[in-house]
Amino acid sequence: MSVAARPEPDAGLTYTHGRDGPAPGEVIAVAPGIGWARLPVPGSLRHINIWLLDDGDGIAIVDTGLAIDRCRAAWEALFAGPLAGRRVTRVIVTHFHPDHVGLAGWLCARFGVPLWMNRTEYLMARLALADRRDAVPDAVWMDHRAAGWSDAQLAAERAGGWSSFAALAAPMLLGHVPIAEGQAVAIGDRVWRVMTGGGHTPEHCSLVDAANGVMLSGDQLLPRISSNVSLGTMEPEGNPLADWFAALARFRRELAPDVLVLPAHGEPFTGAHVRLDAIAAEHRARLDALEAALAERPLRAVDCFDTLFGRAIDDAVLALASGEAMAHLRYLERAGRARRAVRDGVWWFSR
């Protein structure tokens, strides 16, 4: 039996500014009044894109990077170079993950400017920063046991401690300017509509300038990878993959097919509808494959990695992979395509 080759994840996309992003300390103009810079991110992501929007006689910053020395140094190079003498007017953050919000407080305090952020995402960040306990919470440990982690993996997690978010994010302002679904945000000569989507985070915000055909997508729409969608401790009975599918469908309906997408990771591209369809199709194919695997024998989340990801998962990304596997299994369970049994705290799924 022949098997069709899997298409490239970015098939059908056009990279409007090539596949090479800005060098350290460089800003590339991608559209009138929009600059593109990059900050380093450890691990496979390698970078986060920072968008710089002309805002009157200054610039608004969209997303901020991690609160690590390498990112601070990258900002210093920008402020000493292409941004020298430019006034910062505000900092806008798409969602609460530390590579996006990590230096928001540092930048806001440095320039005396407000933080613009969705209220839910802001409170999630404040909550994560405030949780500075040393020990791994029992609820997290129980979730990882439910996913099928080994005793050795659970022990290593216990030994590693907690509060990793606080190590990657600077203290935030005590207040913010909330942005919400459908809100019009005027920045310079452009008016951006806020579009929220669930699944990756509760109310991730993208900004869309429909009049000029530009989208600041954050992690909602990336050219080569799909953002992590995990079942988490905060909402153990949630169905984040259903939220993700709903967001993809809505963006597919409301975005123009030729919009210029400025993502948080990867390069600017056109072909939004093609990419949204590909992301949804990939997840649905994974669900079908997972359902077929469950027909063979009961599985824990950790048993699903090869089916879902097609590769071995090391301990560095074990929590992310487990959360994503749990999200897919939960979706099948809620759709009546899988059932769950609990034995000694471990979740076993079958068709």
For each residue, the residues with C-beta under 8 A, 3 or more apart:
1:
2:
3:
4:
5:
6:
7: 11 278
8: 11
9: 223 224 225 278 282
10: 13 223 224 269 275
11: 7 8 274 278
12: 271 274 275 278
13: 10 223 269 270 271 274 275
14: 269 270 271
15: 18 19 223 267 268 269
16: 30 260 268 269 270
17: 28 30 36 267 268
18: 15 267
19: 15 267
20: 267
21: 28 36 38 47 49 267
22: 26 27 28 36 37 38
23: 26
24: 38 40 74 77
25: 74 77 78 80 81 82
26: 22 23 37 81 82
27: 22 35 36 37 52 78 82 83
28: 17 21 22 35 36 37
29: 32 34 35 36
30: 16 17 34 35 36 260 262 268
31: 34 212 214 260
32: 29
33: 53 54 188 189 190
34: 29 30 31 51 52 53 54 214 262
35: 27 28 29 30 51 52 53 59 82
36: 17 21 22 27 28 29 30 49 50 51 52 262 268
37: 22 26 27 28 49 50 52 74 78 82
38: 21 22 24 47 48 49 50 74
39: 47 48 50 65 66 70 71 74 75
40: 24 46 47 65 70 71 74
41: 45 46 47 48 65 66 99
42: 66 68
43: 46 316
44:
45: 41 48 99 265
46: 40 41 43
47: 21 38 39 40 41 265
48: 38 39 41 45 63 65 66 99 100 264 265
49: 21 36 37 38 63 262 263 264 265 266
50: 36 37 38 39 61 62 63 64 65
51: 34 35 36 61 62 63 216 262
52: 27 34 35 36 37 59 60 61 62 83
53: 33 34 35 59 60 61 62 187 188 190
54: 33 34 59 187 188 189
55: 58 59 60 89 90 187 188
56: 89 188
57: 87
58: 55 86 87 88 89
59: 35 52 53 54 55 83 86 87 88 89
60: 52 53 55 88 89 90 91 92 187 188
61: 50 51 52 53 64 88 90 91 92 107
62: 50 51 52 53 92 93 94 207 216
63: 48 49 50 51 92 93 94 99 100 218 264
64: 50 61 91 93 100 101 102 103 104 106 107
65: 39 40 41 48 50 71 74 75 99 102 103
66: 39 41 42 48 71 98 99 102 103 168 169
67: 71 72 98 102 103 106 167 168 169 170
68: 42 71 72 102 168
69: 72 73
70: 39 40 73 74
71: 39 40 65 66 67 68 74 75 102 103
72: 67 68 69 75 76 103 106
73: 69 70 76 77
74: 24 25 37 38 39 40 65 70 71 77 78
75: 39 65 71 72 78 79 103 107
76: 72 73 79 80
77: 24 25 73 74 80 81
78: 25 27 37 74 75 81 82 83
79: 75 76 83 84
80: 25 76 77 84
81: 25 26 77 78 84
82: 25 26 27 35 37 78
83: 27 52 59 78 79 86
84: 79 80 81
85:
86: 58 59 83
87: 57 58 59 111
88: 58 59 60 61 91 107 111 113
89: 55 56 58 59 60 113
90: 55 60 61 113 114 115 116 177
91: 60 61 64 88 104 107 108 113 114 115 116
92: 60 61 62 63 115 116 117 179 185 207
93: 62 63 64 96 100 101 104 115 116 117 121 122 125
94: 62 63 100 121 204 205 206 207 216 218 219 220 264
95: 100 101 118 121 200 201 203 204 205 218 219
96: 93 100 101 121 122 124 125 128 201
97: 100 101 201 219
98: 66 67 101 102 165 168 169
99: 41 45 48 63 65 66 102 168 264
100: 48 63 64 93 94 95 96 97 218 219 264
101: 64 93 95 96 97 98 104 117 121 125 169 172
102: 64 65 66 67 68 71 98 99 168 169 170
103: 64 65 66 67 71 72 75 106 107 169 170
104: 64 91 93 101 107 108 115 117 169 170 172 173
105: 108 109 115 169 170 171 172 173
106: 64 67 72 103 109 110 170
107: 61 64 75 88 91 103 104 110 111 113
108: 91 104 105 111 112 113 114 115 172 173
109: 105 106 112 173
110: 106 107
111: 87 88 107 108
112: 108 109
113: 88 89 90 91 107 108
114: 90 91 108 173 175 176 177
115: 90 91 92 93 104 105 108 122 172 173 175 176 177
116: 90 91 92 93 176 177 178 179 185
117: 92 93 101 104 121 122 125 176 177 178 179 205
118: 95 121 122 178 179 180 194 196 203 204 205
119: 122 123 176 178 180 203
120: 123 124 202 203
121: 93 94 95 96 101 117 118 124 125 201 202 203 204 205
122: 93 96 115 117 118 119 125 126 172 176 178
123: 119 120 126 127
124: 96 120 121 127 128 201 202
125: 93 96 101 117 121 122 128 129 169 172
126: 122 123 129 130 172
127: 123 124 130 131
128: 96 124 125 131 165 166 169
129: 125 126 132 165 166 169 171 172
130: 126 127
131: 127 128 162 163 165 166
132: 129 162 163 166
133: 137 162 163
134: 161 162 163
135: 158 161 162
136: 140 141 157 158 160 161 162
137: 133 140 141 162 233
138: 141 142
139: 142 143 233
140: 136 137 143 144 157 233
141: 136 137 138 144 145 154 157 158
142: 138 139 145 146 345
143: 139 140 146 147 232 233 236 326
144: 140 141 147 149 153 154 157 319 322
145: 141 142 148 149 154 345 346
146: 142 143 301 326 342 345 346 347
147: 143 144 300 301 302 322 325 326 347
148: 145 300 301 302 303 322 346 347
149: 144 145 153 154 157 302 318 322
150: 153 154
151: 154 155
152: 155 156
153: 144 149 150 156 157 315 318
154: 141 144 145 149 150 151 157 158
155: 151 152 158 159
156: 152 153 159 160 315
157: 136 140 141 144 149 153 154 160
158: 135 136 141 154 155
159: 155 156
160: 136 156 157
161: 134 135 136
162: 131 132 133 134 135 136 137
163: 131 132 133 134 166 167
164: 167 168
165: 98 128 129 131 168 169
166: 128 129 131 132 163 169
167: 67 163 164
168: 66 67 68 98 99 102 164 165
169: 66 67 98 101 102 103 104 105 125 128 129 165 166 172
170: 67 102 103 104 105 106
171: 105 129
172: 101 104 105 108 115 122 125 126 129 169
173: 104 105 108 109 114 115 176
174:
175: 114 115
176: 114 115 116 117 119 122 173
177: 90 114 115 116 117
178: 116 117 118 119 122
179: 92 116 117 118 183 185 194 205
180: 118 119 183 194 196 203
181: 194 195 196 203
182: 193 194
183: 179 180 193 194
184: 191 192 193 194
185: 92 116 179 191 192 193 194 207
186: 190 191 192
187: 53 54 55 60 190 191 192
188: 33 53 54 55 56 60
189: 33 54
190: 33 53 186 187 209 211 212 214
191: 184 185 186 187 209 211
192: 184 185 186 187 207 208 209 216
193: 182 183 184 185 207 208 209 210
194: 118 179 180 181 182 183 184 185 205 206 207
195: 181 205 206 207 208 220 250 251 254
196: 118 180 181 203 204 205 206
197: 200 203 204 206 220 243 244 247 248 250 251
198: 201 202 203 204 240 243 244 246 247
199: 204 227 229 240 241 243 244 245 246 247
200: 95 197 204 219 220 227 228 229 244
201: 95 96 97 121 124 198 204 219
202: 120 121 124 198
203: 95 118 119 120 121 180 181 196 197 198
204: 94 95 118 121 196 197 198 199 200 201 218 219 220 247
205: 94 95 117 118 121 179 194 195 196 218
206: 94 194 195 196 197 215 216 217 218 220 221 251
207: 62 92 94 185 192 193 194 195 215 216
208: 192 193 195 214 215 216 255 259
209: 190 191 192 193 212 213 214 215
210: 193 213 256 259
211: 190 191
212: 31 190 209
213: 209 210 256 258 259 260
214: 31 34 190 208 209 259 260 262
215: 206 207 208 209 221 255 259 260 261 262 272
216: 51 62 94 192 206 207 208 262
217: 206 220 221 222 261 262 263 264
218: 63 94 95 100 204 205 206 263 264
219: 94 95 97 100 200 201 204 222 227 263 264 265
220: 94 195 197 200 204 206 217 227 247 251
221: 206 215 217 251 261 263 272 275 276 279
222: 217 219 225 226 227 263 264 265 266
223: 9 10 13 15 261 263 266 267 269 275
224: 9 10 266
225: 9 222 265 266
226: 222 229 279 282 283
227: 199 200 219 220 222
228: 200 320 323 324
229: 199 200 226 240 241 244 283 324 327
230: 240 320 322 323 324 326 327
231: 235 236 238 240 323 326 327 330
232: 143 235 236 238 240 323
233: 137 139 140 143 236
234:
235: 231 232 238 240
236: 143 231 232 233
237:
238: 231 232 235 243 330
239: 242 243 327 330 331 334
240: 198 199 229 230 231 232 235 243 244 327 330
241: 199 229 244 245 283 327 328 330 331
242: 239 245 246 331 334
243: 197 198 199 238 239 240 246 247
244: 197 198 199 200 229 240 241 247 248 283
245: 199 241 242 248 249 280 283
246: 198 199 242 243 249 250
247: 197 198 199 204 220 243 244 250 251
248: 197 244 245 251 252 276 279 280
249: 245 246 252 253 280
250: 195 197 246 247 253 254
251: 195 197 206 220 221 247 248 254 255 272 276
252: 248 249 255 273 276 277
253: 249 250
254: 195 250 251
255: 208 215 251 252 259 272 273 276
256: 210 213 259 272
257: 271 272 273
258: 213 270 272
259: 208 210 213 214 215 255 256 270 272
260: 16 30 31 213 214 215 268 269 270
261: 215 217 221 223 268 269 270 272 275
262: 30 34 36 49 51 214 215 216 217 268
263: 49 217 218 219 221 222 223 266 267 268 269
264: 48 49 63 94 99 100 217 218 219 222
265: 45 47 48 49 219 222 225
266: 49 222 223 224 225 263 269
267: 15 17 18 19 20 21 223 263
268: 15 16 17 30 36 260 261 262 263
269: 10 13 14 15 16 223 260 261 263 266 275
270: 13 14 16 258 259 260 261
271: 12 13 14 257 274 275
272: 215 221 251 255 256 257 258 259 261 275 276
273: 252 255 257 276 277
274: 11 12 13 271 277 278
275: 10 12 13 221 223 261 269 271 272 278 279
276: 221 248 251 252 255 272 273 279 280
277: 252 273 274 280 281
278: 7 9 11 12 274 275 281 282
279: 221 226 248 275 276 282 283
280: 245 248 249 276 277 283 284
281: 277 278 284 285
282: 9 226 278 279 285 286
283: 226 229 241 244 245 279 280 286 287 328
284: 280 281 287 288
285: 281 282 288 289
286: 282 283 289 290 307 308 328
287: 283 284 290 291 328 331 332 337
288: 284 285 291 292
289: 285 286 292 293 307 308
290: 286 287 293 294 304 307 308 328 329 332
291: 287 288 294 295 332 337 338 351
292: 288 289 295 296
293: 289 290 296 299 304 307
294: 290 291 297 298 299 332 338 349 350 351
295: 291 292 351
296: 292 293
297: 294 350
298: 294 341 348 349 350
299: 293 294 303 304 348 349 350
300: 147 148 303 304 346 347 348 349
301: 146 147 148 304 322 325 326 329 347
302: 147 148 149 305 322 325
303: 148 299 300
304: 290 293 299 300 301 307 308 325 328 329
305: 302 308 309 311 312 313 321 325
306: 309 310 311 312
307: 286 289 290 293 304 310
308: 286 289 290 304 305 321 324 325 328
309: 305 306 313 321
310: 306 307
311: 305 306
312: 305 306
313: 305 309 317 318 321
314: 317 318
315: 153 156 318
316: 43
317: 313 314 320 321
318: 149 153 313 314 315 321 322
319: 144 322 323
320: 228 230 317 323 324
321: 305 308 309 313 317 318 324 325
322: 144 147 148 149 230 301 302 318 319 325 326
323: 228 230 231 232 319 320 326 327
324: 228 229 230 308 320 321 327 328
325: 147 301 302 304 305 308 321 322 328 329
326: 143 146 147 230 231 301 322 323 329 330 347
327: 229 230 231 239 240 241 323 324 330 331
328: 241 283 286 287 290 304 308 324 325 331 332
329: 290 301 304 325 326 332 333 338 340 347 349
330: 231 238 239 240 241 326 327 333 334
331: 239 241 242 287 327 328 334 335
332: 287 290 291 294 328 329 335 337 338 349
333: 329 330 336 337 338 339 340 349
334: 239 242 330 331
335: 331 332 338
336: 333
337: 287 291 332 333 351
338: 291 294 329 332 333 335 349 350 351
339: 333 349 350 351
340: 329 333 347 348 349
341: 298 347 348 349 350
342: 146 345 346 347 348
343: 346 348
344:
345: 142 145 146 342
346: 145 146 148 300 342 343
347: 146 147 148 300 301 326 329 340 341 342
348: 298 299 300 340 341 342 343
349: 294 298 299 300 329 332 333 338 339 340 341
350: 294 297 298 299 338 339 341
351: 291 294 295 337 338 339
